[in-house]
Amino acid sequence: MAEFDPEKFEDKYEHYFPELQRAYRQAFETMNDAYDSELVHAIDQQVLAESEPFYEGEGEFRVDLPEDPADSLTGVLVDDEKLAAVLDRYVEEIEAELQQVFGFADSLH
């Protein structure tokens, strides 16, 4: 992979689409192994499909979610507390995978 360019990340889907797909896929696999697969799949398809990753600088990424993620979720029964916990963990996993995919994981902490 070419060296990460923060300015190119502004047009991330044009310049870094394969890397973004890889990070999200790896996060999905990790979450699917650790949590209820039906819930993880629903979050992936209905909430994270509308998420937006951003580069914050210094090797840090942020994933913004749709405004009311619970309202986006259909076809799966889950209480708000469990959804929030799993979703928070999933976002952390995506952010960590983005760091890994773009070569920042080794240089942090």
N, C-alpha and C positions, 0 to 999 in steps of 0.2 A: 504494500500500500504506500502511496505517496505520503509525504509528511503532512500532518494536519495543518490546515490553514484556517484560523478563526474567521477571516473575512469570507472564505468560501462557505463556511457553515451557515452564513446568512441565506444562501441558496442551497441548503443542505440536500434537498431532494434531487437537485441537478448534479451536485458534486459528490455526495456521500450516500446515495441511496442504498447500495449494497452493504455498506458498513452499518447503516441504521437498521436495515433488515436483520443483519446478523446479530446485532446487540439485542433487539427486541425478541428474536427467536431464541437466543440463548437464555434470556431472562424468562421467557415463557417456559422453556424446558426445566429450568431450575424450580420455578414456582409450581409447575404441574407435578413435579416429583414430591414436593413438600406439602401441598395443600389440595383440597378438594378439586379434582380436575374439572368438574362441571362449573364450579365457581370461577376458577382460573380462566377457563375457555370463554365464559361469558364476559368477564372483565376484559380479556384480550380483544374480543370481537366487538363489544358494545361500548366500552369506555376508552380503552387505550387506542382504538382505531381513530379516535378524535383527539388524542393527546398530541402535544407538540414539544419536541426536545429543543433545548436552547443551550448554547455554550456560554458559561458564566465567566470564563477566564481561569487561568492558573490550573488547568486540568479538570475543572469542575463543570458538571452538566446539571441541568434542571429540566424536569419534565412537567409541563403544565397540563392539567386535566381539564375536561369540560367542566362548566360551572357547577352542575349538580350531578355528579357521577351516579348516585343512587337512582336518579330519575331515568338514566339511560339504560339501566340494567333491567332486562325482562327475561322471563323464562327460568329464573332460578330464585329460590326462596332463601334469603339471608337477612339476618338482622343488621341494622345500621352499624352497630359496634364491630361486628365481625367483618363486614364489608370494608369499613374504614381501616381496620388492622391489616387485612390482606392487601388492600389497595396500596396502603402506605409501604408495606414490605415490597410489593411488586414494583413500585416506583423507585425505591431504593435499589432494587436489583437491576432495573433498567439503567439507572444512572451509573452504577458500578460497571455494568457491561459496556456502556458507552466509553467510560474511562479505559477499560481494557482494550476494546476494539481500536480506539484511537491512540493507544500507546501511552496513556497517562498513568495507568495503575501502578507501574513499577516505580514511578518517580514521586508518588504521593506518600505522605506520612512517613 
